[in-house]
Amino acid sequence: MSTTFDVLIIGGGVHGASLAFHLARRGVKVAVLEKKFVAAGATGRSSGLVRMHYDLEAEARLAWVSFGYFTDWSRRVGGEGVGCGFTRTGFIQIVSRDHVDALKANVLVHQRIGIPSLLVTAEDVKRLAPSFATDDFDVAAYEPESGYADPTSTAQGFMNAARAHGAVLMQDCPVNGVRVQGGKVTGVSTSKGEFSAPVVVNAAGAWAREVCQMVGLHLPLSTWRHETMFARRPPELISHPTAIDFPHSMYFRPETGGLTLVGLEDGNPLGLSPDEDTDHVRPDFVERAGERICQRIPPMLHGGFHSAQVGYDGITPDQHPAIGPLGPQGFWLDCGFSGTGFKIAPAVGLCLSEWILDGAPRTVDITVFSPTRFLEGRTLQGEHPYENIWR
């Protein structure tokens, strides 16, 4: 096998797989170098929400472009029997009464983009989701076409399609060095030998900081630990919409088998090694998650605990991704998605492939996410932000 490529991608999560697909379909000779297996990191532990509600317009645009991939997978990506598992549930964004003006402004932005989003009252939410308690908010945003997808299937589907276009996947292949000569990247060193390319993309997720350090970049990239619980719904609660519930610092969605996935937006530890324990949640997590889901969906009091899981993702100081070139010529970042990267991965891969190959992204302007902002002391903030909680 040749070890010389046009582009090397470090990381086989959904972002590495999406970028590989978009590059390979344009004839680029690309290899993905994954330390374990496809979706082994944050992707495999993602909650998989597919929604377009963001307070930063660029992210909403990326989510809207990505939505077309999730809902038209077979035509856009293809693959024999491999889909993304998209399930339409409807999505409700709940905010506190203090942030109603921001909610209304964001819905107007989304509608201008073309996203099917509308403002609904608490009474409307009660009709859409009779099981919800609605006494602590007056209005919410509703996306009737949104839902969730299967993150592992999505990553594997992109990777399979990339390989069908000629991409190479190297699993069990940790990268231990990025080679630089004359201010330009020339390739990487791995446990399976040397690979050469003039372009190296850091899509290493929670390990992105260490990869940056291989080329002398010391960016404020960190990790955050996220835990999710699966609760059994009582028989009378057949299903419910997907929701982000800011008043309870929580998000949740239905899952097959009569389950509900619950994640908390607060109390997530920062800066831990992503190689630490991912088999056990913290002792108080299940109790906290259970209390909150019962506050929003009181019938869940008659449900029960099923299981829980842990994952690690990369995070930036402003909780927005780091995308673009930085450091030696040919070194690119595709990381720092801070827990909201799954739903925008199809469009990020497309736009980054345009940036690398054409000199500028065309579909959505992702230059706003340039990692140079961290060196310049700048941060990104939504045009109509909510409270500073995990999103």
NORSUL-V510880 format. One record per pair of residues at least 12 apart in sequence whose ideal C-beta (glycine too) atoms are under 10 Angstrom apart, sorted by the first residue. I is the first residue (numbers start at 1). J is the second residue. Records with the same first field share a line. If there is no record, write none. Layout:
I = J + J
This chain:
1 = 31 + 168 + 170
2 = 29 + 31 + 168 + 195 + 196
3 = 31 + 168 + 170 + 187 + 190 + 192 + 193 + 194 + 195 + 196 + 197
4 = 29 + 31 + 187 + 194 + 195 + 196 + 197 + 198
5 = 28 + 29 + 30 + 31 + 167 + 168 + 187 + 195 + 196 + 197 + 198 + 199 + 200
6 = 23 + 24 + 27 + 28 + 29 + 30 + 31 + 197 + 198 + 199 + 356 + 357
7 = 19 + 20 + 23 + 24 + 28 + 29 + 30 + 31 + 32 + 167 + 197 + 198 + 199 + 200 + 201 + 330 + 332 + 353 + 356 + 357
8 = 30 + 31 + 32 + 33 + 168 + 170 + 175 + 178 + 185 + 187 + 188 + 190 + 195 + 196 + 197 + 198 + 199 + 200 + 201 + 330
9 = 23 + 30 + 31 + 32 + 33 + 34 + 162 + 167 + 169 + 197 + 199 + 200 + 201 + 202 + 203 + 204 + 332 + 334 + 349
10 = 31 + 32 + 33 + 34 + 35 + 173 + 174 + 175 + 178 + 188 + 190 + 200 + 201 + 202 + 203 + 204 + 205 + 207 + 208 + 211 + 214 + 334 + 335
11 = 32 + 33 + 34 + 35 + 40 + 41 + 42 + 43 + 175 + 201 + 202 + 203 + 204 + 205 + 206 + 207 + 208 + 211 + 334 + 335
12 = 32 + 33 + 34 + 35 + 36 + 37 + 38 + 39 + 40 + 41 + 43 + 155 + 156 + 158 + 159 + 169 + 170 + 171 + 173 + 203 + 204 + 205
13 = 32 + 34 + 38 + 39 + 40 + 41 + 42 + 43 + 44 + 46 + 151 + 152 + 155 + 158 + 159 + 203 + 204 + 205 + 206 + 313 + 334 + 335 + 337 + 341 + 342 + 345
14 = 38 + 39 + 41 + 42 + 43 + 44 + 46 + 48 + 84 + 149 + 151 + 152 + 154 + 155 + 156 + 157 + 158 + 159 + 203 + 205 + 337 + 341 + 342 + 343 + 344 + 345 + 346 + 348 + 349
15 = 42 + 43 + 155 + 158 + 201 + 203 + 204 + 205 + 321 + 323 + 334 + 335 + 337 + 341 + 342 + 344 + 345 + 346 + 348 + 349 + 352
16 = 30 + 32 + 33 + 34 + 38 + 39 + 41 + 43 + 155 + 158 + 159 + 162 + 169 + 201 + 202 + 203 + 204 + 205 + 334 + 335 + 345 + 349
17 = 32 + 34 + 38 + 39 + 43 + 154 + 155 + 156 + 157 + 158 + 159 + 160 + 161 + 162 + 163 + 167 + 169 + 203 + 345 + 346 + 349
18 = 66 + 69 + 77 + 154 + 155 + 157 + 158 + 159 + 161 + 162 + 203 + 334 + 344 + 345 + 346 + 347 + 348 + 349 + 350 + 352 + 353
19 = 32 + 158 + 162 + 167 + 201 + 203 + 332 + 334 + 345 + 348 + 349 + 350 + 351 + 352 + 353 + 356
20 = 32 + 158 + 159 + 161 + 162 + 163 + 165 + 167 + 168 + 169 + 201 + 203 + 349 + 353
21 = 69 + 76 + 77 + 78 + 157 + 158 + 159 + 160 + 161 + 162 + 163 + 164 + 165 + 167 + 346 + 349 + 350 + 353
22 = 158 + 161 + 162 + 165 + 346 + 347 + 348 + 349 + 350 + 351 + 352 + 353 + 354 + 356 + 357
23 = 162 + 165 + 166 + 167 + 199 + 201 + 349 + 350 + 352 + 353 + 356 + 357
24 = 158 + 161 + 162 + 163 + 164 + 165 + 166 + 167 + 168 + 353
25 = 77 + 161 + 162 + 164 + 165 + 166 + 167 + 350 + 353
26 = 165 + 353 + 354 + 356 + 357 + 358
27 = 165 + 166 + 357
28 = 162 + 165 + 166 + 167 + 199 + 353 + 356 + 357
29 = 166 + 167 + 168 + 197
30 = 162 + 163 + 165 + 166 + 167 + 168 + 169 + 197 + 199 + 201 + 353
31 = 167 + 168 + 169 + 170 + 173 + 188 + 195 + 197
32 = 159 + 162 + 163 + 167 + 168 + 169 + 170 + 171 + 173 + 201 + 203
33 = 168 + 169 + 170 + 171 + 173 + 174 + 175 + 188 + 190 + 191 + 192 + 195 + 200 + 203 + 204
34 = 159 + 169 + 170 + 171 + 172 + 173 + 174 + 175 + 203 + 204
35 = 170 + 171 + 172 + 173 + 174 + 175 + 176 + 190 + 191 + 204 + 207
36 = 171 + 172 + 173 + 174
37 = 152 + 156 + 169 + 171 + 172
38 = 152 + 155 + 156 + 158 + 159 + 160 + 169 + 171
39 = 150 + 151 + 152 + 153 + 154 + 155 + 156 + 159
40 = 152 + 155 + 171 + 205
41 = 155 + 204 + 205 + 206 + 207 + 274 + 278 + 311 + 312 + 313 + 314
42 = 151 + 205 + 206 + 223 + 224 + 226 + 274 + 311 + 312 + 313 + 314 + 337 + 339 + 341 + 342
43 = 151 + 152 + 154 + 155 + 156 + 205 + 311 + 313 + 341 + 342 + 345
44 = 151 + 152 + 155 + 278 + 309 + 311
45 = 151 + 152 + 226 + 227 + 228 + 278 + 309 + 310 + 311 + 312 + 313
46 = 148 + 149 + 150 + 151 + 152 + 154 + 155 + 226 + 228 + 263 + 311 + 313 + 337 + 339 + 340 + 341 + 342 + 343 + 345
47 = 148 + 151 + 226 + 228 + 242 + 251 + 252 + 253 + 255 + 261 + 262 + 263 + 309 + 311 + 339 + 342 + 343
48 = 70 + 84 + 85 + 86 + 87 + 147 + 148 + 149 + 150 + 151 + 152 + 153 + 154 + 242 + 253 + 255 + 261 + 342 + 343
49 = 63 + 89 + 91 + 146 + 147 + 148 + 149 + 151 + 242 + 243 + 244 + 251 + 252 + 253 + 261 + 263 + 340 + 342 + 343
50 = 63 + 66 + 67 + 69 + 70 + 71 + 84 + 86 + 87 + 88 + 89 + 91 + 143 + 145 + 146 + 147 + 148 + 149 + 154 + 242 + 253 + 342 + 343 + 344
51 = 63 + 67 + 89 + 90 + 91 + 92 + 93 + 115 + 117 + 141 + 143 + 145 + 146 + 147 + 148 + 242 + 243 + 244 + 251 + 253 + 340 + 343
52 = 64 + 65 + 66 + 67 + 91 + 93 + 110 + 113 + 114 + 115 + 116 + 117 + 141 + 143 + 145 + 146 + 343 + 344
53 = 91 + 92 + 93 + 103 + 106 + 107 + 110 + 115 + 117 + 141 + 142 + 143 + 146 + 244 + 391
54 = 93 + 106 + 109 + 110 + 115 + 320 + 340 + 343 + 344 + 382 + 383 + 384 + 391
55 = 99 + 102 + 103 + 105 + 106 + 109 + 381 + 382 + 383 + 384 + 385 + 386 + 391
56 = 106 + 109 + 318 + 319 + 320 + 368 + 369 + 380 + 381 + 382 + 383 + 384 + 385
57 = 106 + 109 + 110 + 112 + 113 + 364 + 365 + 368 + 382 + 383 + 384
58 = 320 + 321 + 344 + 351 + 364 + 365 + 366 + 367 + 368 + 369 + 380 + 382 + 383
59 = 320 + 321 + 337 + 340 + 341 + 343 + 344 + 347 + 348 + 364 + 366 + 368 + 369 + 380 + 382 + 391
60 = 106 + 109 + 110 + 112 + 113 + 115 + 117 + 344 + 364 + 382 + 383
61 = 109 + 110 + 113 + 114 + 115 + 344 + 347 + 351 + 363 + 364 + 365 + 366
62 = 321 + 323 + 341 + 343 + 344 + 345 + 346 + 347 + 348 + 350 + 351 + 363 + 364 + 366 + 369
63 = 110 + 113 + 115 + 143 + 146 + 340 + 343 + 344 + 346 + 347 + 364
64 = 110 + 113 + 114 + 115 + 116 + 117 + 344 + 347 + 364
65 = 113 + 344 + 346 + 347 + 348 + 350 + 351 + 363 + 364
66 = 149 + 342 + 343 + 344 + 345 + 346 + 347 + 348 + 349 + 350 + 364
67 = 86 + 115 + 116 + 143 + 145 + 146 + 343 + 344 + 346 + 347
68 = 346 + 347
69 = 84 + 86 + 149 + 154 + 157 + 158 + 345 + 346 + 347 + 349 + 350
70 = 83 + 84 + 85 + 86 + 87 + 88 + 146 + 147 + 148 + 149 + 154 + 343 + 345 + 346
71 = 84 + 86 + 88 + 145 + 146 + 147 + 149
72 = 86
73 = 85 + 86 + 149 + 153 + 154 + 157 + 158 + 161 + 346
74 = 157
76 = 161 + 346
77 = 154 + 157 + 158 + 160 + 161 + 162 + 164 + 346
78 = 157 + 160 + 161 + 164
79 = 153 + 156 + 157 + 158 + 159 + 160 + 161 + 164
80 = 160 + 164
81 = 157
82 = 153 + 154 + 156 + 157 + 158 + 159 + 160 + 161
83 = 149 + 150 + 153 + 154 + 157
84 = 149 + 150 + 151 + 152 + 153 + 154 + 155 + 156 + 157 + 158 + 346
85 = 148 + 149 + 150 + 151 + 152 + 153 + 154 + 157 + 256
86 = 146 + 147 + 148 + 149 + 150 + 153 + 154
87 = 147 + 148 + 149 + 150 + 239 + 242 + 253 + 254 + 255 + 256
88 = 144 + 145 + 146 + 147 + 148 + 241 + 242
89 = 143 + 144 + 145 + 146 + 147 + 148 + 239 + 240 + 241 + 242 + 243 + 253 + 254
90 = 128 + 129 + 142 + 143 + 144 + 145 + 146 + 147 + 240 + 241 + 242 + 243
91 = 117 + 141 + 142 + 143 + 144 + 145 + 146 + 147 + 148 + 241 + 242 + 243 + 244 + 251 + 253
92 = 120 + 124 + 125 + 128 + 129 + 132 + 140 + 141 + 142 + 143 + 144 + 146 + 240 + 241 + 242 + 243 + 244 + 245
93 = 106 + 107 + 117 + 120 + 140 + 141 + 142 + 143 + 146 + 242 + 243 + 244 + 245 + 246 + 251 + 386
94 = 122 + 125 + 132 + 134 + 136 + 137 + 139 + 140 + 141 + 243 + 244 + 245 + 246 + 247 + 248 + 250 + 251 + 296
95 = 137 + 138 + 139 + 140 + 141 + 244 + 245 + 246 + 247 + 386 + 387
96 = 136 + 137 + 246 + 247 + 248 + 386 + 387
97 = 136 + 137 + 138 + 139 + 247
98 = 246 + 247 + 386 + 387
99 = 137 + 246 + 247 + 384 + 385 + 386 + 387
100 = 119 + 137 + 138 + 139 + 140
101 = 384
102 = 382 + 383 + 384 + 385 + 386 + 387
103 = 119 + 137 + 138 + 139 + 140 + 141 + 246 + 384 + 386
104 = 119 + 139 + 141 + 384
105 = 382 + 383 + 384
106 = 119 + 141 + 382 + 383 + 384 + 385 + 386
107 = 119 + 120 + 139 + 140 + 141 + 142 + 143 + 384
108 = 384
109 = 382 + 383 + 384
110 = 141 + 143
115 = 143 + 145 + 146
116 = 142 + 143 + 144 + 145 + 146
117 = 141 + 142 + 143 + 144 + 145 + 146
118 = 140 + 141 + 142 + 143 + 144
119 = 139 + 140 + 141 + 142
120 = 139 + 140 + 141 + 142 + 144
121 = 134 + 137 + 138 + 139 + 140
122 = 134 + 135 + 136 + 137 + 138 + 139 + 140
123 = 138 + 139
124 = 139 + 140 + 142
125 = 137 + 139 + 140 + 142 + 241 + 243
128 = 140 + 142 + 144 + 240 + 241
129 = 142 + 239 + 240 + 241 + 243 + 296 + 297
130 = 237 + 240 + 299
131 = 233 + 234 + 236 + 237 + 238 + 239 + 240 + 241 + 296 + 297 + 298 + 299 + 300
132 = 240 + 241 + 243 + 245 + 296 + 297 + 298 + 299
133 = 248 + 294 + 295 + 296 + 297 + 298
134 = 296
136 = 245 + 247 + 248 + 295 + 296
137 = 245 + 246 + 247
140 = 243 + 244 + 245
141 = 244
142 = 241 + 243
143 = 241 + 242
144 = 241
146 = 241 + 242 + 253 + 343
147 = 241 + 242 + 253 + 254
148 = 242 + 253 + 254 + 255 + 261 + 342 + 343
149 = 342 + 343
150 = 256
151 = 342 + 343 + 345
154 = 342 + 343 + 345 + 346
155 = 342 + 345
158 = 345 + 346 + 349
159 = 171
162 = 349
168 = 195
170 = 190 + 191 + 192 + 193 + 195
171 = 192
172 = 190 + 191 + 192
173 = 188 + 190 + 191 + 192 + 193 + 195
174 = 190 + 191 + 192 + 204 + 207
175 = 188 + 189 + 190 + 191 + 192 + 195 + 200 + 202 + 204 + 207 + 210 + 211 + 214
176 = 188 + 189 + 190 + 191 + 210 + 214
177 = 189 + 190 + 194 + 211 + 214 + 215
178 = 200 + 202 + 211 + 212 + 213 + 214 + 215 + 216 + 217 + 327 + 328 + 330 + 331
179 = 194 + 195 + 196 + 197 + 200 + 214 + 215 + 328
180 = 200 + 214 + 215 + 216 + 327 + 328 + 329 + 330 + 331
181 = 328
182 = 328 + 329
183 = 327 + 328 + 329 + 330
184 = 198 + 199 + 328 + 329 + 330 + 331
185 = 197 + 198 + 199 + 200 + 214 + 215 + 327 + 328 + 329 + 330 + 331 + 332
186 = 198 + 200 + 328 + 330
187 = 199 + 200 + 330
188 = 200 + 211 + 214
189 = 214
197 = 330
198 = 329 + 330
199 = 325 + 329 + 330 + 331 + 332 + 356 + 357
200 = 214 + 215 + 327 + 328 + 330 + 331 + 332
201 = 323 + 325 + 330 + 331 + 332 + 333 + 334 + 335 + 352 + 356
202 = 214 + 215 + 217 + 221 + 314 + 322 + 326 + 327 + 331 + 332 + 333 + 334 + 335 + 336 + 371
203 = 314 + 323 + 332 + 333 + 334 + 335 + 337 + 345 + 348 + 349 + 352
204 = 221 + 274 + 314 + 333 + 334 + 335
205 = 223 + 274 + 311 + 312 + 313 + 314 + 334 + 335 + 336 + 337 + 341
206 = 221 + 222 + 223 + 224 + 225 + 272 + 273 + 274 + 275 + 311 + 312 + 313 + 314 + 315 + 335 + 336
207 = 221 + 223 + 273 + 274 + 275 + 312 + 314 + 335
208 = 221 + 222 + 223 + 274 + 313 + 314 + 315 + 316 + 322 + 333 + 334 + 335 + 336 + 337
209 = 221 + 222 + 223 + 274 + 314 + 335 + 336
210 = 274
211 = 331 + 333 + 335
212 = 322 + 326 + 327 + 331 + 333 + 335 + 371
214 = 327 + 331
215 = 326 + 327 + 328 + 330 + 331
216 = 327 + 328 + 331
217 = 326 + 327 + 328 + 331 + 333 + 371 + 374 + 375
218 = 374 + 375
219 = 316 + 317 + 322 + 326 + 327 + 333 + 335 + 336 + 371 + 374 + 375
220 = 315 + 316 + 317 + 318 + 322 + 336 + 371 + 374 + 375
221 = 314 + 315 + 316 + 317 + 322 + 333 + 335 + 336 + 371 + 374
222 = 270 + 271 + 272 + 314 + 315 + 316 + 317 + 336 + 338
223 = 268 + 269 + 270 + 271 + 272 + 273 + 274 + 276 + 312 + 313 + 314 + 315
224 = 268 + 269 + 270 + 271 + 272 + 274 + 311 + 312 + 313 + 314 + 315 + 319 + 338 + 339 + 390
225 = 267 + 268 + 269 + 270 + 271 + 272 + 273 + 274 + 276 + 277 + 278 + 281 + 282 + 310 + 311 + 312 + 313
226 = 263 + 264 + 265 + 268 + 269 + 309 + 310 + 311 + 312 + 313 + 315 + 339 + 390
227 = 262 + 263 + 264 + 267 + 268 + 269 + 278 + 280 + 281 + 282 + 285 + 286 + 288 + 289 + 308 + 309 + 310 + 311
228 = 251 + 252 + 261 + 262 + 263 + 264 + 281 + 285 + 289 + 307 + 308 + 309 + 310 + 311
229 = 252 + 259 + 260 + 261 + 262 + 263 + 264 + 281 + 285 + 286 + 287 + 288 + 289 + 290 + 293 + 305 + 306 + 307 + 308 + 309
230 = 255 + 257 + 259 + 260 + 261 + 262 + 289 + 305 + 306 + 307 + 308 + 309
231 = 252 + 255 + 258 + 259 + 260 + 261 + 262 + 286 + 289 + 290 + 293 + 294 + 297 + 300 + 303 + 304 + 305 + 306 + 307 + 308
232 = 257 + 258 + 259 + 260 + 300 + 302 + 303 + 304 + 305 + 306 + 307
233 = 254 + 255 + 257 + 258 + 259 + 260 + 293 + 297 + 299 + 300 + 302 + 303 + 304 + 306
234 = 258 + 297 + 299 + 300 + 301 + 302 + 303 + 304
235 = 258 + 302 + 303
236 = 299 + 302
237 = 254 + 258 + 260 + 297 + 298 + 299 + 300 + 302 + 303
238 = 254 + 258
239 = 253 + 254 + 255 + 256 + 258 + 260
240 = 252 + 253 + 254 + 260 + 296 + 297 + 299 + 300
241 = 253 + 254
242 = 254 + 260 + 261
243 = 296 + 297
244 = 263 + 265 + 386 + 389 + 391
245 = 262 + 265 + 292 + 293 + 295 + 296 + 297
246 = 265 + 386 + 387 + 389 + 391
247 = 292 + 295 + 296 + 387
248 = 262 + 264 + 265 + 266 + 291 + 292 + 293 + 295 + 296
249 = 263 + 264 + 265 + 266 + 267 + 288 + 292 + 387 + 389 + 390
250 = 262 + 263 + 264 + 265 + 266 + 288 + 289 + 291 + 292 + 293 + 295 + 296 + 389 + 390
251 = 263 + 264 + 265 + 339 + 390 + 391
252 = 264 + 289 + 292 + 293 + 296 + 297 + 300
255 = 306
257 = 306
258 = 303 + 306
259 = 303 + 306 + 307
260 = 293 + 297 + 300 + 303 + 306
261 = 289 + 293 + 306 + 309
262 = 285 + 286 + 288 + 289 + 290 + 292 + 293 + 296 + 297 + 300 + 308
263 = 285 + 289 + 339 + 390
264 = 285 + 288 + 289 + 292 + 293 + 389 + 390
265 = 292 + 339 + 387 + 389 + 390 + 391
266 = 288 + 292 + 389 + 390
267 = 282 + 284 + 285 + 288 + 390
268 = 285 + 312 + 313 + 315 + 339 + 390
269 = 282 + 312
270 = 315
271 = 315
272 = 312
273 = 312
274 = 311 + 312 + 313 + 314
275 = 312
276 = 310 + 312
277 = 310
278 = 309 + 310 + 311 + 312
279 = 308 + 309 + 310
280 = 308 + 309 + 310
281 = 307 + 308 + 309 + 310
282 = 308 + 310
285 = 308 + 310
286 = 305 + 307 + 308
287 = 305
289 = 305 + 308
290 = 303 + 304 + 305
311 = 339
313 = 335 + 336 + 337 + 338 + 339 + 340 + 341 + 342
314 = 335 + 336 + 337 + 338 + 339 + 341
315 = 335 + 336 + 337 + 338 + 339 + 390
316 = 335 + 336 + 337 + 338 + 369 + 371 + 373 + 374 + 379 + 380
317 = 336 + 338 + 373 + 374 + 379 + 380
318 = 336 + 338 + 369 + 373 + 374 + 378 + 379 + 380 + 381 + 382 + 388
319 = 336 + 337 + 338 + 339 + 340 + 379 + 380 + 381 + 382 + 388 + 389 + 390 + 391
320 = 336 + 337 + 338 + 340 + 368 + 369 + 373 + 379 + 380 + 381 + 382 + 391
321 = 333 + 334 + 335 + 336 + 337 + 338 + 340 + 341 + 344 + 348 + 366 + 368 + 369 + 371 + 380
322 = 334 + 335 + 336 + 337 + 338 + 369 + 370 + 371 + 372 + 373 + 374
323 = 335 + 336 + 337 + 348 + 351 + 352 + 355 + 361 + 366 + 367 + 368 + 369 + 370 + 371
324 = 352 + 355 + 356 + 361 + 366 + 367 + 368 + 369 + 370 + 371 + 372 + 373
325 = 355 + 356 + 370 + 371 + 372
326 = 370 + 371 + 372 + 374 + 375
327 = 371
330 = 356
332 = 352 + 355 + 356 + 371
333 = 352 + 369 + 370 + 371
334 = 348 + 349 + 352 + 356 + 366 + 369
335 = 371
336 = 369 + 371 + 374
337 = 369
338 = 390 + 391
339 = 390 + 391
340 = 390 + 391
344 = 364 + 366
347 = 361 + 363 + 364 + 366
348 = 361 + 363 + 364 + 366 + 369
350 = 362 + 363 + 364 + 366
351 = 363 + 364 + 365 + 366 + 367 + 369
352 = 366 + 369
354 = 366
355 = 367
368 = 380
